[in-house]
């Protein structure tokens, strides 16, 4: 059940990004989100995430987001933590690919949203079998 929820969330994140549907994409992200591991930034929150994705969608910078590999870490009734490998391709052909750890939380409205994302160091992603 938890794996199915997580995989559906990944599919929805990828689809909403491809369709450049900002409202639907941001509906997958918690207002209390924390993104860690981005070089030059200690932490990225909801407002910065929303502004960045809006810029990328409006200016057709983002071509696609895809996920490969899946490793379930921990689940509770309200939380699902897992690792996956994310590939973000820009319209200019630039590719940013990295292992990430995701924490989804079932919020009071019953929706599962991203509350934490951590970019994994390459050695950790390799150890988890996300990259070879």
URZI-V425944 format. One record per helix or strand. SS is the DSSP state (helix for helix, strand for strand). FROM is the first residue (numbers start at 1). LEN is the number of residues. Records with the same first field share a line. If there is no record, write none. Layout:
SS=FROM-LEN ; FROM-LEN
This chain:
helix=2-17 ; 22-5 ; 46-13 ; 122-6
strand=29-8 ; 44-1 ; 62-14 ; 79-12 ; 95-12 ; 112-8
